[in-house]
Amino acid sequence: MILGSVNSILDISKLPLGLYKAIRYIKETDFSKLEDGEYEIDGRKIYAKVFTLTSREKDEADAEYHEHYIDVQYWISGCELMGIKERERRPYKLKMESNDLFLLDEELCGEKFVKAEKGDYMILFPCDIHRPGVLCGKSQTYRKAVIKVSIETL
């Protein structure tokens, strides 16, 4: 997991091509003009999903992981807590291969929570279990973009 901000001085040109394209898309896109939905950046190799979400209690938020895509999650507005844990072999409760999504419903021993807010981005690799959508204090509505980057682009 990597946490950064669109306002950082990081030279993104040094990143692997897929991550470079994802962060460049975040920096160059006016998300206030985009409706919720899916947007292709480089076909199905790199694409964005824009959401309006409501944060919830930890026990209402499923942990998840992906096998074929890296998530570059970007907070357009509001904030949430993101649970993070290194992936280990464990059974999943739901497998949606067409969406490269594996959901876990049990407590994760050693899970840490990171606060992410407007302007932050988080890069989540296939080795990262993550639990998005956990509230920061009280429930709130927020907007987020998730850029899906195929591991083939690295």
BELHU-V762821 format. One record per residue. RES is the residue in three letters. PHI is phi in whole degrees, -180 to 180 (NA if undefined). OMEGA is omega in whole degrees, -180 to 180 (999 if undefined). D_LAST is the distance of its C-alpha to the last C-alpha in whole Angstrom. Layout:
BEGIN
res-><RES	RES>
phi-><PHI	PHI>
omega-><OMEGA	OMEGA>
d_last-><D_LAST	D_LAST>
END
This chain:
BEGIN
res-><MET	ILE	LEU	GLY	SER	VAL	ASN	SER	ILE	LEU	ASP	ILE	SER	LYS	LEU	PRO	LEU	GLY	LEU	TYR	LYS	ALA	ILE	ARG	TYR	ILE	LYS	GLU	THR	ASP	PHE	SER	LYS	LEU	GLU	ASP	GLY	GLU	TYR	GLU	ILE	ASP	GLY	ARG	LYS	ILE	TYR	ALA	LYS	VAL	PHE	THR	LEU	THR	SER	ARG	GLU	LYS	ASP	GLU	ALA	ASP	ALA	GLU	TYR	HIS	GLU	HIS	TYR	ILE	ASP	VAL	GLN	TYR	TRP	ILE	SER	GLY	CYS	GLU	LEU	MET	GLY	ILE	LYS	GLU	ARG	GLU	ARG	ARG	PRO	TYR	LYS	LEU	LYS	MET	GLU	SER	ASN	ASP	LEU	PHE	LEU	LEU	ASP	GLU	GLU	LEU	CYS	GLY	GLU	LYS	PHE	VAL	LYS	ALA	GLU	LYS	GLY	ASP	TYR	MET	ILE	LEU	PHE	PRO	CYS	ASP	ILE	HIS	ARG	PRO	GLY	VAL	LEU	CYS	GLY	LYS	SER	GLN	THR	TYR	ARG	LYS	ALA	VAL	ILE	LYS	VAL	SER	ILE	GLU	THR	LEU>
phi-><NA	-129	-113	-147	-131	-66	-92	-73	-93	-54	-82	-68	-65	-87	-77	-55	-50	-62	-71	-59	-63	-65	-71	-62	-60	-61	-69	-98	-96	-92	-68	-67	-97	-103	-81	-59	154	-114	-136	-78	-110	-143	58	-89	-73	-144	-148	-113	-122	-110	-132	-111	-129	-124	-70	-146	-63	-54	-71	-98	-109	-79	-81	-148	-152	-130	-106	-113	-130	-95	-95	-113	-95	-129	-93	-77	-154	71	-152	-154	-96	-114	-77	-134	-156	-64	-70	-137	-68	-158	-71	-104	-89	-148	-120	-120	-60	-64	-104	51	-129	-126	-101	-116	-121	-99	-64	-107	-66	87	-66	-112	-116	-120	-83	-122	-139	-43	93	-84	-134	-134	-101	-116	-93	-57	-85	-106	-82	-136	-121	-79	88	-82	-68	-102	84	-125	-64	-149	-91	-147	-116	-148	-115	-118	-93	-93	-118	-62	-65	-66	-84	-87>
omega-><176	177	179	179	178	-180	-178	-179	180	175	-174	-180	180	-179	171	-171	-178	179	176	-179	-180	-178	176	177	179	-177	-174	-175	173	-175	178	180	-179	172	173	-180	-176	-177	179	176	176	-177	179	177	178	178	-177	171	-180	-174	162	-172	173	-180	-175	178	-178	-177	176	-176	179	169	-177	170	-180	179	-171	-179	169	174	166	-176	-176	-179	-179	178	177	180	174	169	178	174	-177	174	176	-178	176	179	178	180	176	180	-178	179	177	-175	-179	177	-177	-176	177	-177	176	-179	-177	176	-179	179	179	178	177	-180	-179	177	177	-177	-176	178	178	168	180	177	-177	-177	178	178	-178	167	179	179	-179	168	-179	-174	174	-179	179	-179	179	174	-179	177	-177	171	175	178	-180	-177	179	179	177	-177	-176	999>
d_last-><16	16	18	19	21	21	24	22	22	18	17	14	13	12	9	5	6	6	8	10	11	12	14	15	16	18	20	21	22	26	26	29	29	27	29	27	25	22	20	18	15	13	15	14	11	11	15	17	20	23	26	29	29	32	32	33	35	32	34	33	30	28	25	22	18	16	14	11	11	10	13	13	17	20	23	25	29	30	29	28	28	24	25	22	22	20	20	23	24	26	28	27	29	27	25	23	21	21	20	17	20	22	25	27	30	31	32	29	30	29	27	27	27	25	27	25	27	27	24	22	18	17	13	14	12	13	15	17	20	21	24	24	27	30	32	33	37	38	36	35	33	30	27	24	20	18	14	13	9	8	6	6	4	0>
END
